């Protein structure tokens, strides 16, 4: 039984892309079905309620919670200013006077005679959700957002950091196996999505951030350079919220790995076009991969549904890449698939594949350490 | 555990157990789905075959049942029988070669249940609530208490920012004061928390505090969240009652989290009993082992995403889950938590930091790869030692004081707990360590599994070691709830593999000084004696099923449980590894300079027969 690892990454030049854009809370949808939108178009807006400031009013006034309503000088729903009188308590002869003033501006949300608390909701903050990609509104999700469809290129990377951004795609690498160097990164690349080759070192990434590029795509970086970029060791592989000035997308992995020919050719064909991209990655249940989307200009006709891009069947003749030491990153062709378990150097008995490496060497590798290629 | 009564029932009805001949059970892990076939052979149930396949919650499959079917298809290949038809499992059985009588499954796919726990007093109700959540299989992301040292606004911000899957709110004894509980409820109200997943769901909040405050708490937050009241988990000061809270957590775990794994609904419709969370199933088997062996047991299940530690000491069961310690998805979190120096200290060859870091990152993004070289294997086993060590340290923090369901405690013990709680884990008293999970169950040599566990847990005195042969404790755990006899028979005959007994004195001597003199008398009367120097590890063959008597005289500074320098005579059990005499001292210290450390590690690996390291580089990485 074939057990080569296939991460299921989509790399296609023409497909139908569907993006669900939702507000994090209920709000107002600003677009209609069938409407053409740009990536920057705000499709929905909500008012994020300000934080609720809770004041233990009865305690501050020195009364029981059930006495609070009679001391209150404002009611639920009233707008209050900072330092405005909320409640006061006068003793029988008016000698003792105790008062409570609002520490914040807001609206009185609750007055509890059970707990003695007064809650003041501070002013709300507007939140906008944009379309992220240019396309057509396929469906409006009432009070939540919209579904946008577009036709174009869709490329998934294997790991990324940094969130959603947009920019013109610019291929700087002459071939997929060259490194991006800091000297290639001139000021006129500001706001663009740069395509490097096999890798970018810390100096190049630092320069890219300084120039203000929106994103960088490379085959791989070293973990040390990733740490230098984000400022810490990423523990759990849930990314996209890093506080960094650009998005980094790796198409292959860590170390030095050329962008696959298929991906590189597609990126070359998209040079100069506007891309929407996101480095967010989640490698466990509910997997999320970093993505690059380049919608076609003015072409909303029927497009092929997203095809199964990476084959899942390992057969004799399959083009594969070894994804573990000692042949990590090497490209090869499967020459035999012995059905019986074989003992490898570690002493483990596993299913293997016999390979002819592109270097000409013949070797045997566990099937679990192969990735099927579509070059 | 009494938690299974409340899990949702499966749609397939349970067959007549007396007629059950063939049982199929799967465990859908975060990385691999494992299927086992069990069959009645004359008077006994035995394991027939095991198949596995990558778990298919990821694109392009997005359906956990595809991995189940692939793993079962491997069983078909291995046995030449037919279990699948039209993309589902054939049941009831049609004849000897077609179909199964019983199909069961456990699952840990879908990630963990992230819980926030809140109570009044950090060392009392909040700690009880934490134990309730952990015992039910949850990951506790924060523990809020009125006395936790944070300002109220900080706690409100924290509740807002972490977006838990569920909150467990506890506090107060039944009939006690209500006011402080309302303070906590007001905090939740102010934060207005929303669940991590799904816009349309209200956040489930389990209320397991003072029953007299239930209505008031409902008035404060009942409109905002999905409030689920259960019995107070601390009804009186000296008694915990964790069962009802755990049952509610289990139910919500299944309803809210496991259903996030695509295909889960389909899987539950196929099984004859509810799909059980993997850690709960392993916990069942650990408790069964402690009962049968009549000893204290420590068990660990190290997976790709999480590491679970279970212990039974003095009859009290505890479980902790280290949510982000594992060897594939979470491998880089082991790196982040332990640091490269701690990982490298277990590697018996020089390894460059970049090679180590990039290798672990690539394992993280391609989690199903396996080591092909000895170097790679030793690095993976080094990471496993650190993951186990960290997970065990986590367990020690929580397996303390008042624990377990309906346990009575005296007032003096309550004050002890208030002072921090004494750990229940006594390594000198520990009788058996069981290792489970791929890196231990599938280690190419059992000696490697033994050494990983000894290095990580550092057992003291006399401790038996075992591994789950092919990692089937989860499946047997769920089977035990349906067909106890079958689970028991397979556990004894096919699952648990005894590695042997480790004998390790506590304390330190000077390196190379005499540390331990022993006389081993085998069943046939043959005796052998020998002496170990401090820092030495030695293996004495003693086969599985055999016992021997050993008399150990530790040096003056060392203790085998009877006091420093005191001789101990015990009967010890053999295993596939045998007896391991560990005179490296406790705590175990490694030489600080690299060449000495590497030489020591190689000496130990060779002594126990865990692998030849002669071909490895000893020079610069």
Interface residues (C-beta under 8 A of the other chain):
Chain A: X1 X3 X5 X6 X7 X8 X10 X22 X24 X25 X26 X49 X51 X52 X53 X54 X56 X112 X114 X115 X117 X119 X144 X158 X159 X222 X223 X224 X226 X232 X233 X234 X235 X236 X237 X253 X254 X255 X283 X284 X285 X286 X287 X289 X308 X310 X312 X323 X324 X325 X326 X328 X344 X345 X346 X347 X348 X350 X365 X366 X368 X369 X371
Chain B: X30 X53 X54 X57 X58 X59 X60 X61 X70 X73 X74 X77 X109 X110 X111 X152 X156 X179 X182 X183 X185 X186 X187 X189 X190 X192 X194 X199 X216 X219 X220 X260 X261 X305 X324 X329 X330 X332 X333 X335 X336 X337 X353 X354 X357 X358 X359 X360 X361 X362 X363 X364 X365 X366 X367 X368 X369 X370 X371 X372 X373 X374 X375 X376 X377 X442 X444 X445 X611
